Amino acid sequence: MYGAQDFEEIATRMLSHVDDKFDKREGSVIYDAVAPTALELAFFYTCLDMVMDEVFADTASYYYLIKRAAERGLFPKEETPAVLKMEVAPVNAAITVGDRFNLNELNYTVVRAFDGAAGAYQVECETAGTVGNQQLGVLLPMETEKELNDLETAELTEVLIPGKDEEDVEVFRERYFSSFNN
């Protein structure tokens, strides 16, 4: 919107208001007096362009889109962790809520034991998002005493509640605009 308001345009316009009987060439006293102001005004117009982009939802960055949508009570859907089923052997192994296990680069925390299913536990991926949905397999206990005592194997066998990634900015923007139709 204000892209044409660069240093050269502003300085030229400012110098046009000075009588031609004065020296207005680069390096002259008048030019040197006008130049810093023209530079600051050019910076101001650049900032004003950025403000104009951020106040409208169709051009706002994610941060300012969230602020704009919050005025309507809308917030982006946050990422959620995956919840999975872990089965252990022997079934009477001393697993407790809060025990932690690892599979490759992901860690899992025991949330609860399944009722009526010996050796089965609900675990939650400590990393939120869809990344927790992508791996099943043998878990390694993160507490050494579990590894050494009575636990023989621990394995993730199924995804119970898939983890979800944070809502994409363009999906959120569309949901914001759709809210006006409700």
N, C-alpha and C positions, 0 to 999 in steps of 0.2 A: 504494500500500500504506500509506504513511504520510501521505497527503494531508490527513487530518483533524487532523494534528498541526501546526496553524498557531499563530501567536503568541497569538491570543485564547484558543484551547483550552488551551494550555500555561499561560498566565498565570492563567487562571481556575482551573485545577487546582492550581497552586502557591499561589494566594491562598486556596483552600479549606482548606488546611492551617494557615492562620493563624487564631488565635482571633478571633471576631467582636467582641470588646471593643476591638480595634484598628481604627483607620481604614485601610481598604484601597482607598479610592477613588483614581481616577487623580490623580496629583499628590501623593499622600501619600508619606511616607517609605518605608513598606513597599512600596507599589506601585512607586515609583521604584527600590527595591532589587531587586525581582523582575523588572521589565520587561527589563533588558538580558540577563539569563540566559534568560528566555523567548524573546527574539528570537534569541539564539545557538542555543538548542535547536531552534527552528523552522527555522533555516538548516541545522542538522545533519540534521534529518529530511528536508529537501529534498535534501540531498546523498546521504543514505542511499537515497532513492527512485531517484536517478540511478544509484547503484552497483548496486542491485538490477536495474535494467534492463540494465546493461552486463554482468553476470556470466552471464546466460542467453542462449544463442545465438538464441532466437526473438525477442528484443527488443534485442539488442546493436546498436550502431551499427557501421558498416563496419569501423572501426579495431579495435574490440574483437572483432568477429566473426573478423577475420583472426587475432588473437591466440588466440582459442578454437580455431579450426580448425587452427592450427599445432601445437597439442598432439596432433593426430591425423595430422600430416604433410601436411595439406592447405593449399594456398595458392591465391589467386585467379589465374586465367589472365590473364597480362599482355597488354597490347596489342602488336601486331606491325606492322611497316611493310609496305607493299605493295612487291612486286618486279615491275617492268615491263620490257617490251622497248622499246628505243630504236633507231630506224634513222636513219642519217645519210647525207648526200650531200655530196660524193662519198664513195664507199665507202672510199677510202684516206685520209680525213681523219685528222689526228693526234689521236685521242681516246685518253686514258690513264685507267687506274684512278684514281679519286679526283677526276676532273673533275666539276664541278657545273653543273647546268642548272636552269632555272626555268620553271614553267608557272603563270601566275596567282599564287596565294599559296603555292604549294608548291615546294620545292626537291628535287632528285634528285641522287644521287651515282652515278657509274659504278662498278659492282662488278666486272664482267669483260666480256670480249668473247665472243661466241658462237663456238664452234669451227665452222669450215666455213661460216660465214655472214658474208661480208664486209659491213662497215657496220652490223652488228647488235650491240647491247650490252645487257647486263643492268644496270638501274639500280634503286636503292632509294630510296623516298620518305623524306625526312628527318623527316617527321611521321608518327608511328605511328598506326595505327587505320584505320578504313574510309575515311577521307577520301582516302587515296591511291589508292583503287580507282575514284574517281568521275570522273577526267578523263583524256582522251587528247587529243593534239593537238601543236601545234608548240611546241618548247622553245627557250628563249633561253639561250645560254651565259652563265655567270656570270663567266668569265675573259675579259677583253677581247681578249687575243691570239688566242683561239680564234675569236672573232667576226670578227676582222680577217684572219686568215690563210687557211687552206684550207677551213674548214667553211662549207658553204652552207646546209644545213638539218639540223635534228635534230627527230625526231618520236617521241612515245610512240605505239606502235601496238597494244599489247595488255597486259593484266594477266596476269602469269605466276603469281604467288602473291598472292592477295588479302590485304590487311592486315586485321587483326582488332582490334576495340575491347577494352578491358579488360572482364573478366567483370562482369556486372551484379550488384549486391549481393544481390538476391533469388535469382538463379540460383545464386550462390555459397552462399547460406544453404541452399538446397534440396540442393545437392551435399554440403554438410556433413552434413545430416540423413540423406541417402541413404547416407553412408559407414558408418552404424551398421548398415545392413542387409547389408553385404558380409561 
